[in-house]
Amino acid sequence: MLSPARAVFSISLLAFPAALLAQTGPSEPQIIAAAGTAKINVGTRKLAGQMVATVRVGDDGKVREVLVTENTAESVFEPQLVKVLQSSRFRPAIDASGKPIESSVEMKVELRSSTGANPKPTAAKADPQLTDKEKARIRKMKCSDFLWEWELLRDEADDAAATEFMPRIAVTMYVAMRTEAGEYVDSKVWKASAKALKESADRCDKDPQAPFWEGVFKSVMDEAVPK
């Protein structure tokens, strides 16, 4: 059942202090997939359908408003799915000047037996250029940019931070570089990646102005997986 757009949640929040710091942009809001979200009460109901909504994300990564635009799940699930989106956490959007900003993103929550009572929000529409955009952004990052984002991810995702979008793409880039050189070390790189990201954060903390990708991360990975 398609639903007319309607605002179901809105709140005014103070800006997070880190939002005043310059970062590498531009970039749209990124869902922190491993962050905890509200559960739904399934009961005996059939898990099918999805809810699509425009989510307004503050410059602190917290959800400020949910505007439901479509719901094909049972109507009884809608308030619960809204709570799932309300409780989601994002890396906020970053504008071209490098400032974290408030922005909106289209998200969906699907009801499936595989997720049960813990459905996770995902982007409503895939951006076919998203990975390439992220690779370009990572190559431009200074250590201070990486630290800001890594600490935000760690705060919300804890030990699963290494599996989030930015760090995952950084590791993918390194794997591709080694593969292009004729070295097939994929499994070793992925096994070492979580520790290497933490080590990169430690080194970046000592030299915030250093280039993250060229100056720190590649060196740390070379040491973790020798040629």
Protein Blocks (a to p, Z undefined) as FASTA:
>chain_A
ZZddddfbdcdddddfklmpccdddddddddfkbccddddfkjaccedjddddddddfko
pafbdcdfbdcbdfklmmmmmmmmmmpccdddddfkopacdddddddddddfklmmmccc
ddfbdcfklmmmmmmmmmmpcfklmmmmmmmmmmmnmmmlmmmmklmmmmmmmmmmmmmn
opacklmmmmmmmmmmmmmmmmmmmmmmbcfklmmmmmmmmmmmcZZ
